Amino acid sequence: MVTEHHLIATFDKLIQRLRYLLKLLGLDSYDPSYRPNIRTVIVLCLAALYMMISMYDLVHFSDDLFNFVYVLITFFFATIGIGRTTIYLSSGEALQFLLAETYRTYREVREDEREQRILCWYTNIYRWAVDTYARTFLVTSIIMGLGPLINFLVTGEQVLPFGVVLPFVDSNSGLGYVLNYLYQLSCILWTGPGLMSSYCLTLALVANICIQYDILAVKLADLDEDILSHADDLVARKLRDIIRDQQRVERFVGMIEATYRMVSGVEVLSLGLQVIITLFVMQISFWMPGLFMIPLFSGQLFIFCALGAAIQHKSESFAAGVYRLSWHELPRREKQTFRIMLQRSQNSQKLTCSQISDINLNLFVTMSQKFYSIFTMLRSF
């Protein structure tokens, strides 16, 4: 059987790779000794420059509908990136606490085959997700970066990867096209790794919540057996341990919610608007990158909502497990302790979108309907 030492080593290897990408950008605030450095300043300057150029282009192309919405598509990339950067610069202590708790989960798993199986399953799923995310970002970045160049070499048509163009530079001229292409290519090189590593590190936190709840389910099953066998001393100890673990996972979810709730709202809105605008651009004129960006944005929004749904489902499943306990067999003193656990389990743990809506699959369906309505309205213009 795979041991927890091997599993934590596998998990740590994935985390260290992702943090290395953030370190290259000067944003690894998961490190307790982190301080903003020259790389941080460079990234912030590049982000500020990108925003200023985008704002200039939106004004410059205000009379050109196609190019205006073309710029908007990539402008929303900046909003997501700035939101994530803000978290790294302002919530270092929270991120360090959350990461430390993920490692604690691995260290505290018992030598129990069921718990080891849970840990192994989620570790393998997380490794697969990181690999898939990394390959998707890599392939998408290569297509966006090299696709226009290949298209130019084959057809002679000057197409740029995305809409943001340098001010006072004619992108239709030979030199202007080269300068804009190189600038956009440089943006892809530093934004792609940063976003990919940020998403995957957030995914590690969600996976850890699921691990904690599944292990709690195992402990509840063991507790029920002890209750029926009237092992009162063992029941009292296990009941207190479960309440402690319940409080821990609630604190963990609460910290994630407090750290990411504002950025969650920005990301949901940005991803949805990117889908709408990409569809709108493609109905005006064929845009090759749009063929890859629409499923990418839609997939990201779906995964984002599915992760929130998974947390809510695990919380509700734990509450159902508490209700199924043979509580009527408990000694009178332990019934008081059980009441505390029962009351806490009634408050379903969940993540919210800027405290406006719960993050779950209902949000994905609702937002998809609203975004389609907006797209239909835009088509009528």
Solvent accessible surface area in square Angstrom, and as a share of the most:
residue,aa,sasa,rsa
1,M,160,0.71
2,V,62,0.36
3,T,65,0.38
4,E,24,0.11
5,H,132,0.59
6,H,104,0.46
7,L,4,0.02
8,I,37,0.19
9,A,59,0.46
10,T,19,0.11
11,F,6,0.03
12,D,48,0.25
13,K,117,0.50
14,L,8,0.04
15,I,0,0.00
16,Q,80,0.36
17,R,135,0.49
18,L,4,0.02
19,R,39,0.14
20,Y,127,0.48
21,L,42,0.21
22,L,1,0.01
23,K,112,0.48
24,L,90,0.45
25,L,23,0.12
26,G,1,0.01
27,L,8,0.04
28,D,12,0.06
29,S,2,0.01
30,Y,6,0.02
31,D,46,0.24
32,P,103,0.65
33,S,83,0.53
34,Y,36,0.14
35,R,169,0.61
36,P,90,0.56
37,N,55,0.28
38,I,120,0.61
39,R,96,0.35
40,T,1,0.01
41,V,77,0.44
42,I,88,0.45
43,V,12,0.07
44,L,70,0.35
45,C,78,0.47
46,L,62,0.31
47,A,21,0.16
48,A,49,0.38
49,L,74,0.37
50,Y,17,0.06
51,M,43,0.19
52,M,123,0.55
53,I,8,0.04
54,S,0,0.00
55,M,98,0.44
56,Y,73,0.28
57,D,0,0.00
58,L,23,0.11
59,V,111,0.64
60,H,111,0.50
61,F,33,0.14
62,S,73,0.47
63,D,146,0.76
64,D,54,0.28
65,L,101,0.50
66,F,52,0.22
67,N,43,0.22
68,F,61,0.25
69,V,13,0.08
70,Y,21,0.08
71,V,1,0.00
72,L,35,0.17
73,I,0,0.00
74,T,2,0.01
75,F,31,0.13
76,F,28,0.12
77,F,53,0.22
78,A,14,0.11
79,T,31,0.18
80,I,3,0.02
81,G,22,0.22
82,I,66,0.34
83,G,11,0.11
84,R,13,0.05
85,T,21,0.12
86,T,74,0.43
87,I,8,0.04
88,Y,8,0.03
89,L,71,0.35
90,S,83,0.54
91,S,27,0.17
92,G,16,0.16
93,E,149,0.67
94,A,17,0.13
95,L,0,0.00
96,Q,44,0.19
97,F,62,0.26
98,L,0,0.00
99,L,12,0.06
100,A,54,0.42
101,E,14,0.06
102,T,0,0.00
103,Y,33,0.12
104,R,64,0.23
105,T,5,0.03
106,Y,4,0.01
107,R,150,0.55
108,E,90,0.40
109,V,12,0.07
110,R,89,0.33
111,E,135,0.60
112,D,30,0.16
113,E,110,0.49
114,R,89,0.32
115,E,1,0.00
116,Q,3,0.01
117,R,135,0.49
118,I,28,0.14
119,L,0,0.00
120,C,33,0.20
121,W,145,0.51
122,Y,22,0.08
123,T,1,0.00
124,N,61,0.31
125,I,76,0.39
126,Y,5,0.02
127,R,96,0.35
128,W,161,0.57
129,A,14,0.11
130,V,11,0.06
131,D,48,0.25
132,T,51,0.30
133,Y,31,0.12
134,A,34,0.26
135,R,151,0.55
136,T,52,0.30
137,F,24,0.10
138,L,109,0.54
139,V,79,0.45
140,T,17,0.10
141,S,29,0.19
142,I,84,0.43
143,I,44,0.22
144,M,16,0.07
145,G,1,0.01
146,L,82,0.41
147,G,10,0.10
148,P,1,0.00
149,L,66,0.33
150,I,102,0.52
151,N,35,0.18
152,F,69,0.29
153,L,131,0.65
154,V,117,0.67
155,T,88,0.51
156,G,46,0.44
157,E,98,0.44
158,Q,72,0.32
159,V,37,0.21
160,L,20,0.10
161,P,0,0.00
162,F,10,0.04
163,G,4,0.04
164,V,0,0.00
165,V,18,0.10
166,L,38,0.19
167,P,34,0.21
168,F,185,0.77
169,V,45,0.26
170,D,86,0.45
171,S,32,0.21
172,N,126,0.65
173,S,47,0.30
174,G,47,0.45
175,L,129,0.64
176,G,3,0.03
177,Y,13,0.05
178,V,73,0.42
179,L,75,0.37
180,N,0,0.00
181,Y,18,0.07
182,L,98,0.49
183,Y,32,0.12
184,Q,0,0.00
185,L,44,0.22
186,S,48,0.31
187,C,5,0.03
188,I,18,0.09
189,L,124,0.62
190,W,48,0.17
191,T,46,0.27
192,G,11,0.11
193,P,47,0.30
194,G,11,0.11
195,L,19,0.10
196,M,20,0.09
197,S,0,0.00
198,S,2,0.01
199,Y,23,0.09
200,C,0,0.00
201,L,3,0.02
202,T,22,0.13
203,L,23,0.11
204,A,2,0.02
205,L,2,0.01
206,V,4,0.03
207,A,18,0.14
208,N,3,0.01
209,I,0,0.00
210,C,8,0.05
211,I,3,0.02
212,Q,11,0.05
213,Y,9,0.03
214,D,30,0.15
215,I,15,0.08
216,L,3,0.02
217,A,53,0.41
218,V,18,0.10
219,K,35,0.15
220,L,9,0.04
221,A,50,0.39
222,D,20,0.10
223,L,0,0.00
224,D,35,0.18
225,E,117,0.53
226,D,20,0.10
227,I,3,0.01
228,L,100,0.50
229,S,77,0.49
230,H,114,0.51
231,A,36,0.28
232,D,68,0.35
233,D,124,0.64
234,L,64,0.32
235,V,2,0.01
236,A,5,0.04
237,R,118,0.43
238,K,40,0.17
239,L,0,0.00
240,R,138,0.51
241,D,41,0.21
242,I,2,0.01
243,I,18,0.09
244,R,120,0.44
245,D,19,0.10
246,Q,2,0.01
247,Q,68,0.30
248,R,16,0.06
249,V,0,0.00
250,E,24,0.11
251,R,118,0.43
252,F,1,0.00
253,V,3,0.01
254,G,36,0.34
255,M,61,0.27
256,I,2,0.01
257,E,23,0.10
258,A,58,0.45
259,T,17,0.10
260,Y,16,0.06
261,R,74,0.27
262,M,131,0.58
263,V,14,0.08
264,S,8,0.05
265,G,13,0.13
266,V,60,0.35
267,E,1,0.01
268,V,2,0.01
269,L,95,0.47
270,S,3,0.02
271,L,4,0.02
272,G,0,0.00
273,L,41,0.20
274,Q,0,0.00
275,V,23,0.13
276,I,3,0.02
277,I,13,0.07
278,T,0,0.00
279,L,62,0.31
280,F,13,0.05
281,V,0,0.00
282,M,42,0.19
283,Q,84,0.37
284,I,78,0.40
285,S,52,0.34
286,F,140,0.58
287,W,8,0.03
288,M,67,0.30
289,P,2,0.01
290,G,0,0.00
291,L,93,0.46
292,F,79,0.33
293,M,0,0.00
294,I,38,0.19
295,P,81,0.51
296,L,25,0.12
297,F,0,0.00
298,S,37,0.24
299,G,27,0.26
300,Q,15,0.07
301,L,6,0.03
302,F,92,0.38
303,I,71,0.36
304,F,38,0.16
305,C,0,0.00
306,A,31,0.24
307,L,45,0.22
308,G,1,0.01
309,A,22,0.17
310,A,33,0.25
311,I,0,0.00
312,Q,35,0.16
313,H,110,0.49
314,K,42,0.18
315,S,5,0.03
316,E,85,0.38
317,S,47,0.30
318,F,9,0.04
319,A,15,0.11
320,A,41,0.32
321,G,11,0.11
322,V,0,0.00
323,Y,120,0.46
324,R,177,0.64
325,L,8,0.04
326,S,16,0.10
327,W,120,0.42
328,H,113,0.50
329,E,65,0.29
330,L,9,0.05
331,P,45,0.28
332,R,209,0.76
333,R,182,0.66
334,E,7,0.03
335,K,69,0.29
336,Q,97,0.43
337,T,30,0.18
338,F,11,0.04
339,R,125,0.46
340,I,87,0.44
341,M,0,0.00
342,L,38,0.19
343,Q,104,0.46
344,R,83,0.30
345,S,7,0.04
346,Q,109,0.48
347,N,103,0.53
348,S,38,0.25
349,Q,30,0.13
350,K,78,0.33
351,L,21,0.11
352,T,22,0.13
353,C,14,0.09
354,S,24,0.15
355,Q,122,0.54
356,I,150,0.76
357,S,43,0.28
358,D,42,0.22
359,I,4,0.02
360,N,23,0.12
361,L,76,0.38
362,N,111,0.57
363,L,11,0.06
364,F,46,0.19
365,V,77,0.44
366,T,57,0.33
367,M,31,0.14
368,S,44,0.28
369,Q,117,0.52
370,K,114,0.48
371,F,15,0.06
372,Y,145,0.55
373,S,69,0.45
374,I,62,0.32
375,F,22,0.09
376,T,68,0.40
377,M,105,0.47
378,L,47,0.24
379,R,144,0.53
380,S,92,0.59
381,F,179,0.74
